[in-house]
Amino acid sequence: MNKKKTCLFCNKPLNGRSDKKFCDEQCKSAFHNKNIESKEAYIRFVNKQLRTNRSALRKACPEGKATVRKQFLISLGMNFTYCTHNWKSNNGNTYFFCYDYGYTNVDNPEKVLIIQQQSYMLNQ
């Protein structure tokens, strides 16, 4: 009943130590990279969307403060579901940030006010 062990990545027969799992370093690396890739896919997706959101906010607000239509941001790839953090101002407005650019809703439901993060916002 001596069952021959095979490589966990390429299924080739293994020779050598009894606890050997891979035939060479390339198979070992490929195996671990494949497992990490599937586990990290969601994280990469969220990070990519956060970068896209920041880019859209930055493009729509080159001067540090602007009011724009939500549809314009969506056309630039913005997804309002994802943000890095939020900040509540003294007047009660909640700003949703994607790194250093944030937005808040205004009276018109089709528009948002975009701001660039200021140093005083970091201390609260």
Backbone as a ProteinNet text record, in pm:
[ID]
protein_1_A
[PRIMARY]
MNKKKTCLFCNKPLNGRSDKKFCDEQCKSAFHNKNIESKEAYIRFVNKQLRTNRSALRKACPEGKATVRKQFLISLGMNFTYCTHNWKSNNGNTYFFCYDYGYTNVDNPEKVLIIQQQSYMLNQ
[TERTIARY]
81.7	0	85.7	192.4	281	235.3	153.7	98.2	201.8	226.3	324.6	265.6	336.4	289.3	318.5	232.4	250.9	258.6	315.8	328.7	189.5	171.7	42.3	2	98.1	66.1	52.7	153.4	152.7	120.3	105.9	71.9	178.1	300.7	409.4	448.8	497.6	542.3	660	661.5	767.4	872.4	995.9	1108.5	1181.1	1233.5	1310.2	1242.9	1245	1194	1047.9	1011.4	874	772.2	817	724.3	726.6	788.8	799.3	660.4	627.3	496	501.3	615.9	630.5	754.3	751.1	864.5	979.5	949.5	1055.1	1002.1	1089.1	1052.4	947.4	951.5	853.2	711.2	694.7	562.8	518.1	611.6	579	530.2	602.6	563.8	431	414.3	290.3	170.9	186.6	80.1	37.6	134.6	103.7	49.1	102.6	50.7	-93.7	-127.3	-264.2	-360.1	-321.5	-406.4	-421.8	-314	-319.9	-405.4	-391.7	-465.5	-616.5	-665.5	-809.5	-856.7	-775.1	-812.6	-803	-712.6	-688.2	-766.8	-841.1	-910.7	-1007.1	-1082.3	-1178.2	-1106.1	-996.9	-920.2	-866.2	-813.7	-764	-877.6	-995.7	-1110.8	-1148.6	-1157.4	-1195.6	-1090.4	-962.6	-856.7	-858.4	-884.2	-892.8	-1008.9	-1124.1	-1239.7	-1214.2	-1145.7	-1112.5	-1022.4	-924.4	-836.7	-916.7	-1009.7	-1094.6	-1181.2	-1238.8	-1321.1	-1239.6	-1118.6	-1034.8	-1002	-970.5	-939	-1057.8	-1177.8	-1298.1	-1320.8	-1306.9	-1324.9	-1220.4	-1098	-990.2	-1013.2	-1055.1	-1079.9	-1195.5	-1297.4	-1414.1	-1389.6	-1283.1	-1257.5	-1110.4	-1064.1	-921.4	-880.4	-976.7	-944.4	-962.3	-1000.8	-1016.1	-1158.5	-1252.8	-1393.7	-1478.3	-1579.9	-1666.1	-1797.1	-1902.3	-2030.8	-2052.6	-2075.9	-2091.2	-2208.8	-2254	-2360.9	-2305.2	-2384.1	-2344.2	-2321.9	-2405.6	-2395.3	-2260.1	-2204.1	-2071.7	-1966.8	-1975	-1880.2	-1897.1	-2020.1	-2045.5	-1986	-1996	-1938.3	-1785.9	-1724.7	-1579.4	-1541.4	-1640.7	-1614.3	-1641.5	-1696.9	-1724.1	-1829.6	-1804.6	-1902.5	-1918	-2033.8	-2055.6	-2060	-2052.7	-2054.4	-1922.3	-1812.6	-1679.9	-1617.3	-1569.5	-1496.1	-1394.7	-1295.8	-1193.1	-1230.6	-1295.4	-1335.4	-1438.1	-1493.9	-1585	-1546.7	-1598.1	-1568.9	-1695.3	-1728.2	-1847.5	-1804.4	-1859.2	-1823.8	-1899.5	-1862.1	-1927.8	-2074.3	-2110.2	-2250.7	-2332.3	-2274.4	-2347.7	-2340.5	-2275.7	-2261.9	-2160.1	-2192.4	-2099	-2036.2	-1904.1	-1827.5	-1771.7	-1785.7	-1733.2	-1607.6	-1495.5	-1366.8	-1316.7	-1248.9	-1167.5	-1026.4	-954.9	-822.7	-832.6	-786.3	-782.2	-890.3	-982.6	-1094.9	-1224.9	-1314.3	-1440.4	-1558.7	-1675.8	-1798.3	-1909.2	-2006.2	-2125.7	-2244.7	-2361.1	-2482.8	-2518.2	-2577.5	-2625.1	-2776.9	-2838.3	-2984.9	-3041	-2972.1	-3013.9	-2968.6	-3060.6	-3021.1	-2937.6	-2931.1	-2851.7	-2708.5	-2675.4	-2542.4	-2474.2	-2340.6	-2261	-2159.9	-2120.4	-2014.9	-1886.7	-1783.7	-1654.1	-1555.5	-1478.4	-1373.2	-1245.3	-1135.5	-1007.7	-980.9	-928	-905.6	-808.5	-840.2	-757.9	-695.9	-589.6	-518.3	-606.2	-694.9	-779.8	-877.2	-903.9	-994.6	-928.6	-799.8	-726.3	-724.4	-747.4	-736.3	-865.9	-971.4	-1100	-1126.8
-119.2	0	124.9	123.6	237.6	327.8	427	517.2	623.3	643	741.3	881.7	970.8	1108.1	1187.4	1288	1372.6	1519	1600.6	1744.5	1806.3	1894.8	1958.5	2053	2096.3	2189.1	2119.8	2040.6	1982.9	1833.2	1771.3	1628.7	1531.9	1576.3	1485.4	1403.8	1281.2	1199.8	1266.5	1255.1	1316.8	1213.4	1254.4	1171.2	1245.5	1171.4	1234.2	1219	1324	1319.8	1276.6	1212.8	1162.2	1273.6	1389.6	1499.9	1605.6	1573.3	1665.3	1687.6	1814	1846.4	1896.1	1947.6	2006.6	1950.3	1942.9	1887.4	1987.4	2118.3	2219.9	2353.4	2451.9	2583.9	2655.3	2634.3	2698.8	2650.7	2519.6	2465.8	2515.7	2523.5	2572.3	2717.3	2802	2943.1	2956.9	2883.3	2891.1	2847.3	2742.1	2692.8	2798.8	2858.2	2959.1	3087.9	3127.2	3246.5	3226.7	3108.3	3080.3	3087.8	3032.7	3037.3	3179.2	3254.2	3392.7	3475	3449.5	3524.9	3516.1	3397.8	3383.6	3450.5	3447.4	3508.8	3660.4	3711.7	3855	3926	3853	3913	4022.6	4000.2	4100.3	4225.5	4205.9	4320.1	4403	4336.8	4408.9	4483.5	4421.3	4486.5	4613.9	4605.5	4721.8	4831.7	4795.7	4896.3	4965	4887.9	4946	5044.4	5007.6	5096.8	5222.9	5209.6	5327.7	5423.3	5369.8	5454.8	5522.3	5447.6	5504.7	5616	5593.7	5696.1	5821.8	5804.8	5919.7	5996.5	5924	5987.1	6067.1	6011.7	6082.5	6208.9	6198.8	6316.2	6422.6	6380.4	6475.2	6545.4	6468.9	6526.8	6626.3	6597.3	6684.8	6804.4	6801.4	6906	6948	7012.4	7048.2	7162.2	7240.8	7357.8	7335.2	7215.8	7189	7189.7	7248.5	7249.7	7271.5	7186.4	7199.3	7125.9	7171.8	7102.6	7047.2	6915.8	6850.8	6753.6	6715.9	6616.7	6476.9	6397.3	6259	6181.5	6209.5	6137	6160.4	6280.2	6308.2	6220.7	6207.7	6122.1	5975.9	5932.5	5794.3	5769.3	5869.6	5854.1	5842.9	5891.8	5879.7	5751.4	5667.7	5539.7	5536.7	5643.2	5651	5549.3	5481.7	5392.8	5441.8	5495.2	5559.1	5459.7	5331.1	5229.7	5226.2	5260.2	5242.7	5375.6	5381.5	5497.4	5448.9	5531.5	5492	5530.7	5644.2	5689.2	5800.4	5843.9	5957.8	6057.3	6177.5	6285.8	6368.1	6400.9	6480.2	6622.6	6718.8	6859.5	6914.8	7033.2	7097	7127.2	7149.2	7178.4	7051.7	6933.9	6808.5	6734.2	6789.8	6720.2	6607.1	6493.9	6381.2	6376.1	6378.8	6369.7	6228.9	6170.7	6037.4	6054.6	6002.5	6024.5	5901.5	5928.7	5830.2	5887.7	5844	5895.4	6043.3	6133.8	6275.1	6361.1	6300.4	6373.7	6318.6	6409.1	6367.3	6435.6	6381.8	6439.7	6429.5	6517.5	6513.6	6550.8	6506.4	6540.4	6685.7	6748.6	6886.8	6885.3	7002.8	7013.3	6943.9	6953.7	6888.6	6742.6	6645.1	6503.6	6451.3	6528.1	6485.6	6536.3	6615.4	6676.3	6643.3	6655.3	6641.4	6755.5	6788.4	6886	6807.7	6836.5	6767.5	6862.3	6809.3	6887.5	6806.5	6879.1	6812.6	6816.5	6708	6697.9	6805.5	6863.7	6966.3	6912	6972.8	6922.1	6920.8	7016.8	7020	6902.1	6841.4	6726	6601.3	6598.1	6481	6471.8	6582.4	6585.5	6554.2	6524.1	6496.6	6350
0	0	0	-69.5	-76.2	-190	-158	-258.5	-292.8	-420.5	-467.6	-456	-390.2	-374.9	-501.6	-526.3	-643.5	-601.3	-689.8	-668.6	-655.5	-558.5	-536	-649.2	-730.5	-838.7	-973.8	-1012.2	-1147.5	-1151.2	-1035.3	-1021.9	-1073.6	-1092.3	-1129.5	-1006.5	-1026.3	-911.9	-840.3	-707.3	-627	-589.8	-595.1	-551.5	-440.7	-345.9	-238.9	-104.7	-26.8	109.7	114.9	223.7	237.9	260.6	310.6	335.8	224.4	113.2	1	-60.1	-94.7	-149.1	-293.6	-335.9	-469.2	-536.9	-670.9	-742.8	-755.5	-755.7	-761.9	-708.3	-706.2	-652.2	-737.6	-870.1	-957.1	-924.1	-903.8	-869.1	-731.6	-639.3	-505	-512.2	-584.8	-598.5	-671	-779.6	-856.8	-772.7	-694.3	-608.1	-507	-438.7	-337.3	-399.3	-514.6	-581.2	-624.5	-671.9	-713.9	-595.3	-481.9	-362.6	-309.9	-308.5	-262.5	-357.8	-486.4	-587.5	-565.9	-540.8	-522.3	-393.4	-290.2	-162.7	-167.7	-248.1	-253.2	-363.6	-444	-558.6	-514	-408.8	-361.7	-312.5	-241.4	-190.5	-306.9	-409.6	-526.4	-596.3	-605.9	-668.1	-591.9	-459.3	-378	-389.4	-382	-393.7	-530.1	-634.6	-768.9	-776.4	-717.2	-719.4	-637.1	-523.4	-443	-520.7	-592.2	-673.8	-785.8	-846.8	-951.7	-893.4	-776.1	-710.3	-682.6	-629.5	-599.4	-727.1	-831.7	-959.3	-1012.5	-1002.2	-1047.4	-965.3	-833.9	-747.5	-777.5	-797.8	-826.8	-959.7	-1060	-1191.6	-1186.8	-1107	-1097.1	-1007.1	-930.1	-831.3	-832.1	-937.1	-944.5	-850.8	-803.8	-721.2	-571.9	-527.9	-385.7	-334.7	-411.6	-371.4	-495.9	-513.7	-631.4	-607.3	-673.3	-672.7	-812.9	-820.1	-951	-947.5	-1064.2	-1076.2	-1048.7	-977.6	-949.1	-1078.4	-1177.6	-1304.3	-1371.3	-1356.6	-1412.2	-1344.7	-1212.5	-1140.9	-1181.4	-1197.5	-1239.7	-1378.1	-1466.2	-1600.5	-1595.7	-1487.2	-1468.6	-1395.9	-1362.6	-1297.6	-1148.7	-1094.9	-951.1	-909.8	-798.5	-736.3	-593.1	-559.5	-430	-313.8	-341.5	-235.7	-159.7	-226.5	-167.8	-127.5	-1.9	47.3	151.1	179	276	418.6	435.4	569.1	554.7	667.9	663.1	771.2	757.1	850	867.1	990.6	1019.6	1053.3	979.7	1001.9	1122	1165.6	1280.1	1253.2	1126.4	1094.2	1069.8	1092.7	1085.4	954	853.4	725.5	738.1	681.1	677.3	539.3	535.5	411.6	399.5	281.7	253.5	169.2	219.1	154.6	81	-28.3	-98.6	-91.3	10.3	43.8	79.4	-5.7	32.4	-33.4	-106.2	-164.1	-106.4	-68.4	-9	-73.7	-47	-101.6	2.6	-11.1	71.4	-15.8	24	-49.5	-24.7	-123.6	-110.6	-125.5	-124	-132.1	-255.9	-366.8	-490.8	-486.4	-490.3	-478	-594.3	-702.7	-817.6	-811.3	-709.2	-700.6	-568.7	-568.4	-446.7	-440.8	-320.4	-296.9	-272.4	-349.1	-336.2	-269.7	-176.6	-111.2	-107.1	-91.1	-68.5	81.2	133.2	277.8	326.2	442.2	503.5	632.7	678.3	795.4	921.9	938.5	1057.9	1062.1	950.4	945.7	1002	1006.3	1053.5	1204.1	1274.8	1420	1492	1421.3	1488.5	1497.6
[MASK]
++++++++++++++++++++++++++++++++++++++++++++++++++++++++++++++++++++++++++++++++++++++++++++++++++++++++++++++++++++++++++++

